[in-house]
Each structure stands twice: as C-alpha cells, then as structure tokens.
C-alpha cells in the first residue's frame, strides 16, 4: 500500500496502541527522572515513588531544580 500514510478508516487498534505507547514512554521517563533524583539525594529507590498519589514535598522541587541544573551544566 504505497502512498497510504493517512488512512481515512477508523482503526481502534492503532489508537489503543498509541495510547499504550504514550503511557509507557511517560512512565519510563518518570522512572528515569525519579531514579536520578533518588540517586543524587541518596534516597532508597522504590516503585512506590512512581505510583503513590501525594503532594510532593519541597525537597522534591529542590531536587528537580538541582538535577536540571546539573543537566544544563554538562552541555
């Protein structure tokens, strides 16, 4: 099917696959960031950091700013 990049047909399997892919990319990125912050600050790494719903404490914001600063300094 050359030349058929955009199909006009409804493809629910494609939509579900795209949603699952985006969720996976989000959690891999989040996990990488949390692992880096935990490593830098010396916290124990745990999956509960990713899946607990709670308001982040101020030290988390400091860690995010610090890790962002480190990333930009390495350029």
N, C-alpha and C positions, 0 to 999 in steps of 0.2 A: 504493500500500500504506500507507494511513494507519493509525497505531496499531501499527505493527510495528517498534518501535525495537529490541527484542531478539528476535532470531530464534533458534529452537531448532535450526536446521540447522547442520551443520558447514560452515564456509566457510574453506578453507585459503588462498584468495587474500587474504581480509581479514586473516588472521593474518600472512601474509608481508608484506603492505603495511604493517601496523602495526609489525612488526619493522624493516623498512627505514626507515620514518619515524622511529622512535626512534633508530636508528643515525645517521641524517642529522642529527637535532637535536643529538645528543651531539657529533658531530664539528664541527658549526658552532659550538656553544657552546665547545668546547675550543679551536677555532681562534681564536675571538674573544678568549678569555682569554689564550692564548699570544701573540697579536699585540699585545695591550695591554701585557703584561709585557715583551715584546721591545722595544716602542716606548719604554716608560718607562726600561728599563735600557740602551737603546742597542745591543741585540744585532741581528745580521743575522737577518731573518726567513727561515725555510726550512720547507718541508713536512716535513723530517726531524725537526723538533721534535715533530711530532704523531705520527709513525709509528715512531720509534725506541723500542725497549724497553730502557730502562736506568733505574737508580735515580736519582731526581732529586738533584742536589747541594744543599747547604744554601742556596746563594744563590737557588735557585728558591723555597724556602719563605719566605725574606725578601721576595722579590718578590711572592709571593702575599699575604702579610700586608700589605705596603705598598699594593698595589693595592686590597685590601679596605678598608683604612683610608681611602684616597682616595675610594672609592665612598660610604662612610658619611659622610664629611666634606662631601660635596656635597649632602646632603639638606637 
